[in-house]
């Protein structure tokens, strides 16, 4: 299965630190390179979670999270 990242409608609610942005970029670049989102989240201690049906969450830092849907 091929993976595609769609960033349409992405709106950060808070300003990300350099480290948080780096984690998010690592995740997005891995998915763009055709890596499964779960494996991409395992590149650091992201605490990948399934929240509800197709909605998932990764930890960017101790305080900030990113949520996304897998279609």
Protein Blocks (a to p, Z undefined) as FASTA:
>chain_A
ZZdddfehiacfbdcdfklmmmmmmmmmmmmnopafklmmmmpcnhpacfbhjaccddfb
fkbccddddZZ
